[in-house]
Amino acid sequence: MSDLILLIAIIIAALIYDFFNGFNDCANSIATTISTRALSPRLAIIMAWVLNFFGALSHTAVAATVGKGVIDPQHVSLTLVLSALIGASVWTGMASFSGIPVSVTHSLIGGLLGAGVVASGFKIIIFQGIKKIILAMILSPIFGFLGGLLLIVIISWFSKNSSYLKVNRRFKRWQIISAAWMAFSHGMNDAQNAMGIIAMALVSYGTLTTFKVPLWVILACATAMALGTSVGGWKVIKTMGSKVFKLQPVHGFSAETSAAVVIAGMSLFGAPISTTHVISTAIMGSGSSNRLSAVRWGIVKNIVITWIITIPAAGTVAALLYFIINLLS
C-alpha cells in the first residue's frame, strides 16, 4: 500500500474518529440540559453543534500533546497511525451504540500505545508525556466530583431562604449558559485529538517538516465533531442524563459549570482528558449533596469498569490491525 493511500486513509479515519467523538460525547454537553428540560433535544443539539465547532477552533495545545507527547514521532509510521485510529474508532463506535459513555480520549491513547508497542517495543513510549496524561486523567474526575459537590452546597447556602421550586425555576434558565460553556470546553479538548493525529501523519509523510496543525486540519476536525454532535448518541444521553442521578436544574447547572471549568483548565494546560469522566463525576458530586443513596451506584460501577478496560481494549484492537495491515502490505 502506497504512503499516499495510507495518508488519505488516516485523514478519513481521523475524521470518522472525530465524528464518533461528537456522537458519543454529545451527551457530555447536553444530557443534563435535556434531562431537566431546560432545552428541547433539538435546540440542545444545535447549541452543542455550534459551540463544539468554535471550541475546536480556539487552540491546539492538546493536539500537540497527542501528536508528539504519547509516542516518539521518530518511530511513527503511517501504518501505526492508521491502526491506532481504527482501533480507537471501533471501540468507541461499539460503546456508543451500546449506550456506554466511554472515554474517547482513552480509546485513542490506547490505540497509539497498542500499535506503537507492537511496531517498535516500549522504547516508543514517551513516559513523561504519558505521566502528564495519566495525572490529568486521574485528577480531572476528582476535581469534577469536588466541584459539583462544592458548587451545589454553595448554591444551597445562598438559596436557603428560597423555595426549592423557585430555585429550580431560576436555574432552568441559567443551565442553558452552563451547557453552552460545557459544549465549548468539550470542543476545546476532544476535537484536538484527531488534529494531533493528522498532524503527526503529515510529519511522518513529509508534508510538514515540524509539528504544527494546519488550518484546514483544524476546520475539518471541528466540522467532523460538530456533525457527530448533530446526530447525537441518544442512548448515552439517556444514561448520562437520568440513570446516574435524577437531575433537577440546579444539579445540572452545578455539574455542567464545574465540569466546564475543569475541562477548560486542562485544555489550556494541553492535557487530553476524558470529558466523560469529568461530567460523570460532576453529576455524582451534585447528586451526592442530597444523600449518597441518591446516586445509582450500580450504573456508576458499570461506567467505571468500562473506563478501566478502554485503554487495553482499544490497544488490543489497534495492535491486531497493525499486524494485519503489515501482512497485507
FILUM-546336 format. One record per residue (C-alpha): residue in three letters; x, y, z. Coordinates in Angstrom, 1 decimal. Last residue first. Layout:
+---------+--------+--------+--------+
: residuo :      u :      v :      w :
+---------+--------+--------+--------+
:     ALA :      X :      Y :      Z :
...
+---------+--------+--------+--------+
% end
This chain:
+---------+--------+--------+--------+
: residuo :      u :      v :      w :
+---------+--------+--------+--------+
:     SER :    1.1 :   -4.5 :    2.6 :
:     LEU :   -1.5 :   -7.1 :    3.6 :
:     LEU :    0.7 :   -8.5 :    6.3 :
:     ASN :    1.5 :   -5.1 :    7.7 :
:     ILE :   -2.2 :   -4.2 :    7.7 :
:     ILE :   -3.0 :   -7.4 :    9.7 :
:     PHE :   -0.3 :   -6.8 :   12.4 :
:     TYR :   -1.3 :   -3.1 :   12.8 :
:     LEU :   -4.9 :   -4.1 :   13.0 :
:     LEU :   -4.2 :   -6.6 :   15.8 :
:     ALA :   -2.3 :   -4.0 :   17.7 :
:     ALA :   -5.1 :   -1.4 :   17.2 :
:     VAL :   -7.7 :   -3.8 :   18.5 :
:     THR :   -5.6 :   -4.7 :   21.6 :
:     GLY :   -4.9 :   -1.0 :   22.3 :
:     ALA :   -8.6 :   -0.2 :   22.1 :
:     ALA :   -9.3 :   -2.9 :   24.7 :
:     PRO :   -6.3 :   -2.1 :   26.9 :
:     ILE :   -7.2 :    1.6 :   27.0 :
:     THR :  -11.0 :    1.1 :   27.4 :
:     ILE :  -10.9 :   -1.6 :   30.1 :
:     ILE :  -10.8 :    0.8 :   33.1 :
:     TRP :  -13.3 :    3.2 :   31.6 :
:     THR :  -15.7 :    0.4 :   31.0 :
:     ILE :  -15.4 :   -0.7 :   34.6 :
:     VAL :  -16.1 :    2.9 :   35.7 :
:     ILE :  -19.3 :    3.0 :   33.7 :
:     ASN :  -20.6 :   -0.2 :   35.1 :
:     LYS :  -19.9 :    0.9 :   38.6 :
:     VAL :  -21.7 :    4.2 :   38.1 :
:     ILE :  -24.8 :    2.3 :   36.9 :
:     GLY :  -24.7 :    0.3 :   40.1 :
:     TRP :  -24.0 :    3.5 :   42.1 :
:     ARG :  -27.4 :    5.0 :   41.4 :
:     VAL :  -26.7 :    8.3 :   43.1 :
:     ALA :  -29.4 :    9.4 :   45.5 :
:     SER :  -28.0 :    6.9 :   48.1 :
:     LEU :  -25.2 :    9.3 :   48.8 :
:     ARG :  -27.6 :   11.9 :   50.1 :
:     ASN :  -28.6 :   15.3 :   48.8 :
:     SER :  -25.1 :   16.5 :   48.0 :
:     SER :  -24.4 :   13.1 :   46.4 :
:     GLY :  -26.2 :   14.2 :   43.3 :
:     SER :  -24.0 :   17.2 :   42.6 :
:     GLY :  -20.9 :   15.2 :   43.1 :
:     MET :  -22.2 :   12.3 :   41.0 :
:     ILE :  -23.1 :   14.7 :   38.2 :
:     ALA :  -19.6 :   16.2 :   38.5 :
:     THR :  -18.2 :   12.7 :   38.4 :
:     SER :  -20.0 :   12.0 :   35.1 :
:     ILE :  -19.1 :   15.4 :   33.6 :
:     VAL :  -15.4 :   14.9 :   34.3 :
:     HIS :  -15.0 :   11.3 :   33.3 :
:     THR :  -16.9 :   11.9 :   30.0 :
:     THR :  -14.7 :   14.9 :   29.3 :
:     SER :  -11.8 :   12.4 :   29.3 :
:     ILE :   -8.5 :   14.3 :   29.3 :
:     PRO :   -6.1 :   15.4 :   26.7 :
:     ALA :   -3.8 :   17.8 :   28.7 :
:     GLY :   -2.5 :   20.9 :   27.0 :
:     PHE :   -2.6 :   23.1 :   30.0 :
:     LEU :   -5.2 :   25.3 :   28.2 :
:     SER :   -7.3 :   22.1 :   27.8 :
:     MET :   -6.9 :   21.1 :   31.5 :
:     GLY :   -8.3 :   24.5 :   32.5 :
:     ALA :  -11.2 :   24.3 :   30.0 :
:     ILE :  -12.1 :   20.8 :   31.1 :
:     VAL :  -12.0 :   21.6 :   34.8 :
:     VAL :  -14.1 :   24.8 :   34.4 :
:     ALA :  -16.6 :   23.1 :   32.1 :
:     ALA :  -17.1 :   20.2 :   34.6 :
:     SER :  -17.8 :   22.6 :   37.5 :
:     THR :  -20.3 :   24.5 :   35.4 :
:     GLU :  -22.0 :   21.5 :   33.9 :
:     ALA :  -22.4 :   19.7 :   37.2 :
:     SER :  -23.7 :   22.7 :   39.1 :
:     PHE :  -26.1 :   23.8 :   36.4 :
:     GLY :  -27.5 :   20.3 :   36.1 :
:     HIS :  -27.9 :   20.0 :   39.9 :
:     VAL :  -29.8 :   23.3 :   40.0 :
:     PRO :  -31.9 :   22.2 :   37.0 :
:     GLN :  -33.0 :   18.9 :   38.7 :
:     LEU :  -31.3 :   15.6 :   37.9 :
:     LYS :  -32.3 :   12.1 :   38.6 :
:     PHE :  -28.9 :   10.6 :   39.1 :
:     VAL :  -26.8 :    8.1 :   37.1 :
:     LYS :  -29.6 :    6.8 :   35.0 :
:     SER :  -31.1 :   10.2 :   34.1 :
:     GLY :  -29.0 :   12.5 :   31.9 :
:     MET :  -25.8 :   10.5 :   31.5 :
:     THR :  -27.5 :    7.2 :   30.6 :
:     LYS :  -30.2 :    8.8 :   28.5 :
:     ILE :  -27.7 :   10.9 :   26.6 :
:     VAL :  -25.6 :    7.7 :   26.0 :
:     LYS :  -28.7 :    6.0 :   24.4 :
:     TRP :  -29.3 :    9.2 :   22.3 :
:     GLY :  -25.8 :    9.4 :   20.9 :
:     GLY :  -26.2 :   12.6 :   18.9 :
:     VAL :  -26.5 :   13.1 :   15.1 :
:     SER :  -25.7 :   16.9 :   15.5 :
:     THR :  -22.8 :   16.0 :   17.8 :
:     GLY :  -21.3 :   13.8 :   15.1 :
:     LEU :  -21.6 :   16.6 :   12.6 :
:     ALA :  -19.9 :   19.0 :   15.0 :
:     MET :  -17.0 :   16.6 :   15.5 :
:     ALA :  -16.5 :   16.3 :   11.8 :
:     THR :  -16.7 :   20.1 :   11.3 :
:     ALA :  -14.1 :   20.8 :   14.0 :
:     CYS :  -11.8 :   18.1 :   12.6 :
:     ALA :  -12.0 :   19.6 :    9.0 :
:     LEU :  -11.6 :   23.2 :   10.2 :
:     ILE :   -8.5 :   22.4 :   12.4 :
:     VAL :   -7.0 :   20.2 :    9.6 :
:     TRP :   -7.5 :   23.0 :    7.0 :
:     LEU :   -5.8 :   25.5 :    9.3 :
:     PRO :   -2.6 :   23.4 :    9.5 :
:     VAL :   -1.7 :   21.8 :   12.9 :
:     LYS :    2.0 :   22.1 :   13.6 :
:     PHE :    4.8 :   19.6 :   14.1 :
:     THR :    7.9 :   20.4 :   12.0 :
:     THR :    8.9 :   19.4 :    8.5 :
:     LEU :    5.3 :   19.0 :    7.3 :
:     THR :    4.3 :   17.2 :    4.1 :
:     GLY :    6.9 :   14.6 :    4.9 :
:     TYR :    4.7 :   11.6 :    5.3 :
:     SER :    5.6 :   11.2 :    9.0 :
:     VAL :    5.0 :   14.9 :    9.6 :
:     LEU :    1.6 :   14.7 :    7.9 :
:     ALA :    0.7 :   11.7 :    9.9 :
:     MET :    1.5 :   13.5 :   13.2 :
:     ALA :   -0.6 :   16.5 :   12.0 :
:     ILE :   -3.4 :   14.1 :   11.3 :
:     ILE :   -3.1 :   12.5 :   14.8 :
:     GLY :   -2.8 :   15.9 :   16.6 :
:     MET :   -6.0 :   17.2 :   14.9 :
:     ALA :   -7.8 :   14.0 :   15.7 :
:     ASN :   -7.2 :   14.5 :   19.4 :
:     GLN :   -7.9 :   18.3 :   19.4 :
:     ALA :  -11.6 :   17.8 :   18.9 :
:     ASP :  -11.7 :   16.4 :   22.5 :
:     ASN :  -10.3 :   19.4 :   24.4 :
:     MET :  -11.5 :   22.8 :   23.2 :
:     GLY :  -14.6 :   21.2 :   21.7 :
:     HIS :  -15.6 :   20.0 :   25.1 :
:     SER :  -14.9 :   23.4 :   26.6 :
:     PHE :  -17.4 :   24.9 :   24.1 :
:     ALA :  -20.1 :   22.4 :   24.9 :
:     MET :  -19.7 :   22.9 :   28.7 :
:     TRP :  -19.9 :   26.6 :   28.3 :
:     ALA :  -23.2 :   26.2 :   26.4 :
:     ALA :  -24.5 :   23.8 :   29.0 :
:     SER :  -23.7 :   26.3 :   31.8 :
:     ILE :  -25.5 :   29.1 :   29.9 :
:     ILE :  -28.6 :   26.9 :   29.3 :
:     GLN :  -28.4 :   26.0 :   32.9 :
:     TRP :  -29.1 :   29.6 :   33.9 :
:     ARG :  -32.6 :   29.4 :   32.6 :
:     LYS :  -33.5 :   26.2 :   34.5 :
:     PHE :  -31.5 :   27.6 :   37.4 :
:     ARG :  -34.3 :   30.1 :   38.1 :
:     ARG :  -37.1 :   27.6 :   38.0 :
:     ASN :  -35.0 :   25.2 :   40.2 :
:     VAL :  -34.6 :   27.9 :   42.8 :
:     LYS :  -38.3 :   28.8 :   42.8 :
:     LEU :  -39.4 :   25.2 :   43.2 :
:     TYR :  -37.0 :   24.6 :   46.1 :
:     SER :  -38.3 :   27.6 :   47.9 :
:     SER :  -36.0 :   30.5 :   48.7 :
:     ASN :  -34.5 :   31.3 :   52.1 :
:     LYS :  -31.7 :   28.7 :   51.8 :
:     SER :  -30.7 :   29.9 :   48.3 :
:     PHE :  -27.3 :   31.2 :   49.2 :
:     TRP :  -26.5 :   28.0 :   51.2 :
:     SER :  -27.9 :   25.7 :   48.6 :
:     ILE :  -25.9 :   27.4 :   45.8 :
:     ILE :  -22.7 :   27.0 :   47.9 :
:     VAL :  -23.5 :   23.3 :   48.5 :
:     ILE :  -24.3 :   22.7 :   44.8 :
:     LEU :  -21.0 :   24.3 :   43.9 :
:     LEU :  -19.0 :   22.3 :   46.4 :
:     LEU :  -20.4 :   18.9 :   45.3 :
:     GLY :  -20.0 :   19.6 :   41.5 :
:     GLY :  -16.5 :   20.9 :   42.1 :
:     LEU :  -15.5 :   18.0 :   44.3 :
:     PHE :  -16.7 :   15.5 :   41.7 :
:     GLY :  -15.2 :   17.3 :   38.7 :
:     PHE :  -11.9 :   17.9 :   40.6 :
:     ILE :  -11.7 :   14.1 :   41.2 :
:     PRO :  -12.7 :   13.5 :   37.6 :
:     SER :   -9.8 :   15.8 :   36.4 :
:     LEU :   -7.2 :   14.5 :   38.8 :
:     ILE :   -6.8 :   10.9 :   37.5 :
:     MET :   -7.0 :   11.8 :   33.8 :
:     ALA :   -4.6 :   14.7 :   34.3 :
:     LEU :   -2.1 :   12.6 :   36.1 :
:     ILE :   -2.4 :    9.9 :   33.4 :
:     ILE :   -1.8 :   12.5 :   30.6 :
:     LYS :    1.2 :   14.0 :   32.3 :
:     LYS :    2.7 :   10.6 :   33.1 :
:     ILE :    2.1 :    9.6 :   29.5 :
:     GLY :    4.0 :   12.6 :   28.3 :
:     GLN :    7.0 :   11.9 :   30.6 :
:     PHE :    6.8 :    8.2 :   29.5 :
:     ILE :    7.2 :    8.9 :   25.8 :
:     ILE :    6.5 :    5.4 :   24.6 :
:     ILE :    8.5 :    4.2 :   21.5 :
:     LYS :   11.1 :    2.4 :   23.6 :
:     PHE :    8.3 :    0.0 :   24.7 :
:     GLY :    8.5 :   -2.0 :   21.5 :
:     SER :    8.7 :   -0.7 :   18.0 :
:     ALA :    5.6 :   -1.8 :   16.0 :
:     VAL :    3.8 :   -3.8 :   18.6 :
:     VAL :    4.4 :   -1.2 :   21.2 :
:     GLY :    3.2 :    1.6 :   18.9 :
:     ALA :    0.0 :   -0.2 :   17.8 :
:     GLY :   -1.1 :   -0.7 :   21.4 :
:     LEU :    0.2 :    2.7 :   22.7 :
:     LEU :   -1.5 :    4.7 :   19.9 :
:     GLY :   -4.7 :    2.8 :   20.2 :
:     GLY :   -4.8 :    3.1 :   24.0 :
:     ILE :   -4.3 :    6.8 :   23.8 :
:     LEU :   -7.1 :    7.0 :   21.2 :
:     SER :   -9.5 :    5.0 :   23.3 :
:     HIS :   -8.6 :    6.9 :   26.5 :
:     THR :   -9.6 :   10.1 :   24.6 :
:     VAL :  -12.9 :    8.6 :   23.5 :
:     SER :  -13.7 :    7.9 :   27.2 :
:     VAL :  -16.7 :    5.6 :   27.3 :
:     PRO :  -20.3 :    6.7 :   27.8 :
:     ILE :  -21.9 :    3.3 :   27.2 :
:     GLY :  -25.2 :    3.3 :   25.2 :
:     SER :  -24.4 :    0.1 :   23.3 :
:     PHE :  -24.2 :    2.0 :   20.0 :
:     SER :  -21.7 :    4.4 :   21.6 :
:     ALA :  -19.6 :    1.6 :   23.1 :
:     MET :  -19.2 :   -0.2 :   19.7 :
:     GLY :  -18.4 :    3.0 :   18.0 :
:     THR :  -15.8 :    4.0 :   20.6 :
:     TRP :  -14.1 :    0.6 :   20.3 :
:     VAL :  -14.0 :    0.6 :   16.5 :
:     SER :  -12.9 :    4.3 :   16.4 :
:     ALA :  -10.0 :    3.7 :   18.8 :
:     GLY :   -8.7 :    0.7 :   16.9 :
:     ILE :   -9.2 :    2.5 :   13.6 :
:     LEU :   -7.1 :    5.4 :   14.8 :
:     ALA :   -4.3 :    3.4 :   16.3 :
:     SER :   -4.1 :    1.2 :   13.1 :
:     LEU :   -3.9 :    4.2 :   10.9 :
:     VAL :   -1.2 :    5.8 :   13.0 :
:     LEU :    0.9 :    2.7 :   13.0 :
:     THR :    0.6 :    2.2 :    9.3 :
:     LEU :    1.7 :    5.8 :    8.7 :
:     SER :    4.8 :    5.2 :   10.6 :
:     VAL :    5.9 :    6.7 :   14.0 :
:     HIS :    9.4 :    5.9 :   15.3 :
:     GLN :   10.8 :    9.4 :   15.1 :
:     PRO :    7.4 :   10.8 :   16.4 :
:     ASP :    8.1 :    9.1 :   19.8 :
:     ILE :    4.8 :    8.0 :   21.3 :
:     VAL :    2.4 :   10.0 :   23.6 :
:     GLY :    3.7 :   13.6 :   23.6 :
:     LYS :    4.1 :   14.3 :   19.9 :
:     GLY :    0.7 :   14.4 :   18.3 :
:     VAL :   -1.4 :   13.9 :   21.4 :
:     THR :    0.4 :   16.7 :   23.3 :
:     ALA :    0.4 :   19.0 :   20.3 :
:     ALA :   -3.3 :   18.4 :   19.7 :
:     VAL :   -4.0 :   19.4 :   23.3 :
:     ALA :   -2.3 :   22.8 :   22.8 :
:     THR :   -4.2 :   23.4 :   19.5 :
:     HIS :   -6.4 :   26.5 :   20.3 :
:     SER :   -9.9 :   28.0 :   19.9 :
:     LEU :  -11.0 :   26.3 :   16.7 :
:     ALA :  -12.4 :   23.2 :   18.5 :
:     GLY :  -14.4 :   25.4 :   20.8 :
:     PHE :  -16.0 :   27.0 :   17.8 :
:     PHE :  -17.2 :   23.7 :   16.5 :
:     ASN :  -18.3 :   22.3 :   19.8 :
:     LEU :  -20.2 :   25.6 :   20.3 :
:     VAL :  -22.2 :   25.3 :   17.1 :
:     TRP :  -23.1 :   21.6 :   17.4 :
:     ALA :  -23.8 :   21.8 :   21.2 :
:     MET :  -26.3 :   24.6 :   20.6 :
:     ILE :  -28.0 :   22.7 :   17.7 :
:     ILE :  -28.1 :   19.6 :   20.0 :
:     ALA :  -29.8 :   21.5 :   22.8 :
:     LEU :  -32.3 :   23.1 :   20.4 :
:     ARG :  -33.4 :   19.7 :   19.0 :
:     PRO :  -33.4 :   18.0 :   22.4 :
:     SER :  -35.7 :   20.7 :   23.9 :
:     LEU :  -33.9 :   23.0 :   26.4 :
:     ALA :  -34.1 :   23.4 :   30.2 :
:     ARG :  -36.0 :   20.1 :   30.2 :
:     THR :  -34.1 :   18.8 :   33.2 :
:     SER :  -33.0 :   15.7 :   31.3 :
:     ILE :  -32.3 :   17.7 :   28.1 :
:     THR :  -30.0 :   20.1 :   29.9 :
:     THR :  -28.3 :   17.3 :   31.8 :
:     ALA :  -27.6 :   15.4 :   28.6 :
:     ILE :  -26.4 :   18.5 :   26.8 :
:     SER :  -22.6 :   18.7 :   26.8 :
:     ASN :  -21.4 :   15.3 :   27.9 :
:     ALA :  -24.2 :   13.6 :   25.9 :
:     CYS :  -22.6 :   14.9 :   22.7 :
:     ASP :  -19.7 :   12.8 :   23.8 :
:     ASN :  -20.6 :    9.7 :   21.9 :
:     PHE :  -21.6 :   11.3 :   18.6 :
:     GLY :  -19.0 :   14.1 :   18.8 :
:     ASN :  -16.2 :   11.6 :   19.4 :
:     PHE :  -17.8 :    9.3 :   16.8 :
:     PHE :  -17.4 :   12.1 :   14.2 :
:     ASP :  -13.9 :   12.8 :   15.5 :
:     TYR :  -13.0 :    9.1 :   14.8 :
:     ILE :  -14.5 :    9.3 :   11.4 :
:     LEU :  -12.4 :   12.4 :   10.7 :
:     ALA :   -9.3 :   10.6 :   11.9 :
:     ALA :  -10.2 :    7.6 :    9.7 :
:     ILE :  -10.5 :    9.8 :    6.6 :
:     ILE :   -7.2 :   11.5 :    7.3 :
:     ILE :   -5.5 :    8.2 :    8.0 :
:     ALA :   -6.9 :    6.7 :    4.8 :
:     ILE :   -5.6 :    9.6 :    2.8 :
:     LEU :   -2.1 :    9.2 :    4.4 :
:     LEU :   -2.2 :    5.4 :    3.8 :
:     ILE :   -3.1 :    6.0 :    0.1 :
:     LEU :   -0.2 :    8.5 :   -0.2 :
:     ASP :    2.2 :    6.1 :    1.5 :
:     SER :    1.5 :    3.4 :   -1.0 :
:     MET :    0.0 :    0.0 :    0.0 :
+---------+--------+--------+--------+
% end
